[in-house]
């Protein structure tokens, strides 16, 4: 859950009081998928340059 705080998607207080564990894990999964998509786009752009 540290990653959610570091990415400023949620504060520690929000994670403790507003989100259930299931909701926090879904938020993390969405964030992780977004990072994967950005990495893939960057890799694709680098391949096109070469």
Secondary structure, DSSP 8 states (H G I E B T S, - for coil): -HHHHHTTS--HHHHHHT--HHHHHHHHHHHHHHHHHHHHHHHHHHHHH-
